[in-house]
Amino acid sequence: MKKLKEILEEAFEGVGGIVTLKPIHSMKGAISKSTPVVNEGPSYEYSKFIQSIEKAENNQAKAVNNFVKALEKKGLKKEARELAYEYMDNMRRFDREFKKIVNKLQ
C-alpha cells in the first residue's frame, strides 16, 4: 500500500485544474495539500475581468480563424489573408494597451 501511495504521489505531482484528485486526497498522506497564496492587490480585484477578456479573445481568434478558412475554401485566399493580418494587427495593439493597464494595477 505504501508503494502505491508513492507511485500515485509521483504520478500526480503538480496536477490540478480539470483533473480531480478527490479520491487521491482521501488517502491519508498521499499528497500534501498546500495552501494557495492569495494576492489581494488591485490586480486581484480585476482578475475575473482579465480572465473573461482573455477568454473572449481566444474565442474571437478561433471564430476569425474559422471564417478565414471558409473564405480560403471559397477561393478568396487574398481577402482571407488581408482579414487575418488586419485582425492580428488590431489584437496586438489591443494586447499592448491591455497589458499596460494591467501593469498599472499591480
GIJO-V900083 format. One record per residue. SS is DSSP state (H for helix, E for strand, L for the rest). PHI is phi in whole degrees, -180 to 180 (999 if undefined). BURIAL is + if it has 24 or more other ideal C-beta (glycine too) atoms within 12 Angstrom, else -. Layout:
ss = {SS & SS}
phi = {PHI & PHI}
burial = {BURIAL & BURIAL}
This chain:
ss = {L & H & H & H & H & H & H & H & H & H & H & L & L & L & L & L & L & L & L & L & L & H & H & H & H & L & L & L & L & L & L & L & L & L & L & L & L & L & L & L & L & H & H & H & H & L & H & H & H & H & H & H & H & H & H & H & H & H & H & H & H & H & H & H & H & H & H & H & H & H & H & H & H & L & L & L & H & H & H & H & H & H & H & H & H & H & H & H & H & H & H & H & H & H & H & H & H & H & H & H & H & H & H & H & H & L}
phi = {999 & -65 & -64 & -62 & -62 & -65 & -65 & -64 & -63 & -70 & -69 & -107 & -66 & 79 & -87 & -156 & 76 & -71 & -73 & -89 & -115 & -57 & -62 & -72 & -66 & -73 & -77 & -69 & 73 & -67 & -137 & -75 & -88 & -102 & -82 & -70 & -84 & -105 & -94 & -104 & -77 & -58 & -69 & -65 & -62 & -99 & -61 & -65 & -66 & -62 & -63 & -68 & -66 & -64 & -66 & -64 & -61 & -63 & -64 & -66 & -62 & -64 & -65 & -64 & -61 & -64 & -66 & -63 & -62 & -66 & -63 & -63 & -66 & -84 & 91 & -104 & -64 & -63 & -63 & -64 & -64 & -61 & -63 & -64 & -65 & -63 & -61 & -64 & -63 & -64 & -69 & -63 & -62 & -61 & -63 & -61 & -66 & -62 & -66 & -61 & -68 & -64 & -65 & -67 & -74 & -81}
burial = {- & - & - & - & - & - & - & - & - & - & - & - & - & - & - & - & - & - & - & - & - & - & - & + & - & - & - & - & - & + & + & - & - & - & - & - & - & - & - & - & - & - & - & - & - & - & - & - & - & - & - & - & - & - & - & - & - & - & - & - & - & - & - & - & - & - & - & + & - & - & - & - & - & - & - & - & - & - & - & - & - & - & - & + & - & - & - & - & - & - & - & - & - & - & - & - & - & - & - & - & - & - & - & - & - & -}
